[in-house]
Amino acid sequence: MRVLVVEDHAELAESVARVLRREGMAVDVVYDGEGALERTSVVDYDVVVLDRDLPGIHGDEVCGALVEEPARTRVLMLTASGTIADRVEGLTLGADDYLPKPFAYAELVARIRAVARRSATAVPPVLVHGDLRLDPAQRIATRSGDRLALTPKEFAVLEYLLAAQGRVVSAEELLERVWDEAADPFTTTVKATINRLRSKLGAPPLVETVPRGGYRI
């Protein structure tokens, strides 16, 4: 899952990003509304975690611009004000969810996953393919009942391939959706991760390489 965190308090923004990355999400961070609009114009994010009280371009304006895009990005709005009136106003702007500060990181993660499931192609909360079962919320993947010891990136790649439901996913798409903007597009990171994942999944093989196409379950 690709997430953009828009928060003008750098310490909070980086703290949120660390937590989300530990959950296997690919996270980019910007600190103002202008940066948010620039990033969302070139990257399709699954969820934008948006502070409402941004300097310069206000969070309300950013939210309005995002919900008008044809490729609808899900917006989770954050604010220091927790009044019912403010929550209603935030949702009226088109935000998918609204979380007042201070918040528990566990709740933030759960809400991000919940709004991501509201995409046009809805993804079930637990992904199953034969004897393979993956629960993103619990961070557990099993095959034939045995738990798989996956790294966060291996887990995220497997989650993305399962969510594609048999569609061929290119290496470029995996790099964009599972890794963040710091990833080098010219590395063999995706291939190496796929190879490790195959080894851990065991036999019979589940991840197929499609020549000149990519990978699929």
C-alpha positions as CSV (number, residue, x, y, z in Angstrom):
1,M,0.0,0.0,0.0
2,R,1.4,3.5,-1.0
3,V,0.6,6.2,1.6
4,L,1.4,9.9,1.6
5,V,1.6,11.6,5.0
6,V,1.0,15.4,4.9
7,E,1.8,16.9,8.3
8,D,3.6,20.2,9.0
9,H,5.0,19.0,12.4
10,A,8.1,17.2,11.1
11,E,8.6,15.1,14.3
12,L,5.0,13.8,14.2
13,A,5.2,13.2,10.4
14,E,8.3,11.1,10.7
15,S,7.0,9.2,13.7
16,V,3.8,8.3,11.8
17,A,5.9,7.3,8.7
18,R,8.1,4.9,10.9
19,V,5.0,3.2,12.3
20,L,3.4,2.8,8.9
21,R,6.6,1.4,7.4
22,R,6.8,-1.2,10.2
23,E,3.3,-2.2,9.0
24,G,4.7,-2.9,5.5
25,M,3.4,0.3,3.9
26,A,5.4,2.4,1.4
27,V,5.3,5.9,2.8
28,D,6.3,9.3,1.5
29,V,6.2,12.5,3.6
30,V,5.6,16.1,2.8
31,Y,5.1,19.0,5.2
32,D,2.7,21.4,3.5
33,G,-0.3,21.6,1.1
34,E,1.8,22.6,-1.9
35,G,4.0,19.5,-1.5
36,A,1.0,17.3,-1.2
37,L,-0.5,18.5,-4.4
38,E,2.8,18.1,-6.2
39,R,3.3,14.5,-5.0
40,T,-0.3,13.4,-5.7
41,S,0.0,14.8,-9.3
42,V,2.8,12.3,-10.1
43,V,2.0,9.3,-7.8
44,D,-1.2,7.4,-7.3
45,Y,-1.5,6.9,-3.5
46,D,-3.9,4.5,-2.0
47,V,-4.4,6.7,1.1
48,V,-3.4,10.3,1.9
49,V,-3.1,11.0,5.7
50,L,-3.8,14.7,5.6
51,D,-3.4,17.2,8.4
52,R,-6.2,19.7,8.1
53,D,-4.4,22.7,9.7
54,L,-1.6,23.1,7.1
55,P,0.2,26.4,6.5
56,G,0.0,27.9,3.0
57,I,-2.5,25.8,1.1
58,H,-5.0,24.7,3.8
59,G,-5.8,21.0,4.2
60,D,-9.4,21.7,3.2
61,E,-8.2,22.9,-0.2
62,V,-5.9,19.9,-0.6
63,C,-8.8,17.5,0.3
64,G,-11.1,19.2,-2.2
65,A,-8.6,18.9,-5.0
66,L,-8.0,15.2,-4.2
67,V,-11.6,14.1,-4.2
68,E,-12.2,15.8,-7.5
69,E,-9.6,13.6,-9.3
70,P,-10.9,10.9,-11.6
71,A,-8.6,8.3,-9.9
72,R,-10.1,8.8,-6.4
73,T,-7.5,8.8,-3.6
74,R,-8.8,8.0,-0.2
75,V,-8.3,10.7,2.4
76,L,-7.9,10.3,6.1
77,M,-8.0,13.8,7.7
78,L,-6.2,14.6,10.9
79,T,-6.9,17.7,13.1
80,A,-6.1,19.1,16.5
81,S,-9.8,19.8,17.0
82,G,-12.0,16.9,18.0
83,T,-15.4,18.6,18.1
84,I,-18.3,16.9,16.4
85,A,-18.9,20.0,14.2
86,D,-15.3,19.9,12.9
87,R,-15.6,16.1,12.2
88,V,-18.8,16.6,10.3
89,E,-17.3,19.5,8.3
90,G,-14.2,17.4,7.5
91,L,-16.3,14.6,6.2
92,T,-18.5,17.0,4.2
93,L,-15.4,18.1,2.4
94,G,-15.1,14.6,1.0
95,A,-12.6,13.0,3.4
96,D,-13.2,9.3,3.9
97,D,-12.4,9.4,7.6
98,Y,-11.5,11.9,10.3
99,L,-9.2,11.3,13.2
100,P,-8.6,13.9,16.0
101,K,-5.2,14.4,17.6
102,P,-3.8,13.0,19.8
103,F,-4.4,9.5,18.4
104,A,-3.2,6.0,19.1
105,Y,-1.0,4.7,16.3
106,A,-2.9,1.4,16.3
107,E,-6.1,3.2,15.6
108,L,-4.5,5.2,12.8
109,V,-3.2,2.0,11.1
110,A,-6.6,0.3,11.4
111,R,-8.4,3.4,9.9
112,I,-5.9,3.6,7.0
113,R,-6.5,-0.1,6.2
114,A,-10.2,0.5,6.5
115,V,-10.4,3.4,4.1
116,A,-8.0,1.7,1.6
117,R,-10.5,-1.2,1.4
118,R,-13.1,1.3,0.0
119,S,-11.3,1.6,-3.3
120,A,-13.2,1.0,-6.6
121,T,-11.9,-2.6,-6.6
122,A,-12.7,-3.6,-3.1
123,V,-10.2,-6.0,-1.4
124,P,-11.4,-8.4,1.3
125,P,-9.9,-7.9,4.8
126,V,-8.3,-11.4,4.6
127,L,-6.7,-12.6,1.4
128,V,-6.9,-16.3,0.6
129,H,-5.5,-18.4,-2.4
130,G,-5.7,-22.1,-1.9
131,D,-3.8,-23.0,1.2
132,L,-2.3,-19.5,1.5
133,R,-3.9,-17.1,3.8
134,L,-2.8,-13.5,4.5
135,D,-4.3,-11.2,7.1
136,P,-2.9,-7.6,6.6
137,A,-4.4,-6.3,9.9
138,Q,-2.8,-9.0,12.0
139,R,0.4,-9.1,9.9
140,I,0.1,-12.8,9.6
141,A,0.6,-15.0,6.5
142,T,0.2,-18.8,6.6
143,R,0.5,-21.7,4.2
144,S,-1.2,-25.0,5.1
145,G,-1.6,-23.5,8.6
146,D,2.1,-22.9,9.1
147,R,3.1,-19.3,9.7
148,L,5.5,-17.7,7.2
149,A,8.4,-15.7,8.5
150,L,8.2,-12.8,6.0
151,T,10.0,-9.5,6.1
152,P,7.8,-6.4,5.9
153,K,8.6,-6.0,2.2
154,E,8.1,-9.7,1.4
155,F,4.7,-9.5,3.2
156,A,3.8,-6.3,1.3
157,V,4.7,-7.8,-2.1
158,L,2.7,-11.0,-1.3
159,E,-0.3,-8.8,-0.2
160,Y,-0.2,-6.8,-3.4
161,L,0.0,-9.9,-5.6
162,L,-2.9,-11.6,-3.8
163,A,-5.0,-8.4,-4.0
164,A,-4.4,-8.3,-7.8
165,Q,-6.4,-11.6,-8.0
166,G,-4.4,-13.2,-10.8
167,R,-3.7,-10.1,-12.7
168,V,-0.1,-9.8,-14.0
169,V,1.8,-7.1,-12.0
170,S,4.9,-5.6,-13.5
171,A,8.1,-5.1,-11.5
172,E,7.7,-1.3,-12.1
173,E,4.2,-1.4,-10.5
174,L,5.5,-3.3,-7.5
175,L,8.3,-0.9,-7.1
176,E,5.9,2.0,-7.2
177,R,3.2,0.5,-4.9
178,V,5.4,-1.3,-2.3
179,W,8.5,0.8,-2.1
180,D,8.6,4.6,-1.4
181,E,10.2,7.5,-3.4
182,A,13.7,6.6,-2.1
183,A,13.7,3.3,-4.1
184,D,16.2,3.1,-7.0
185,P,14.2,2.1,-10.1
186,F,17.4,0.6,-11.6
187,T,18.1,-1.9,-8.9
188,T,17.1,-5.6,-8.8
189,T,15.3,-5.1,-5.5
190,V,11.9,-6.4,-6.8
191,K,13.5,-9.6,-8.3
192,A,15.5,-10.3,-5.2
193,T,12.4,-9.9,-3.0
194,I,10.3,-12.2,-5.2
195,N,13.0,-14.8,-5.1
196,R,13.2,-14.8,-1.3
197,L,9.4,-14.8,-1.2
198,R,9.2,-17.9,-3.4
199,S,11.7,-19.7,-1.2
200,K,9.7,-19.0,1.9
201,L,6.4,-20.0,0.3
202,G,7.7,-23.4,-0.6
203,A,6.2,-26.0,-3.0
204,P,4.1,-26.1,-5.1
205,P,5.2,-22.7,-6.5
206,L,2.6,-19.9,-6.2
207,V,4.3,-16.9,-7.8
208,E,4.6,-17.1,-11.5
209,T,7.0,-15.1,-13.7
210,V,5.3,-13.9,-16.9
211,P,7.9,-13.1,-19.6
212,R,8.0,-9.4,-20.4
213,G,5.0,-8.9,-18.1
214,G,5.9,-9.4,-14.5
215,Y,4.5,-11.6,-11.7
216,R,1.2,-13.1,-10.7
217,I,-0.2,-15.5,-8.1
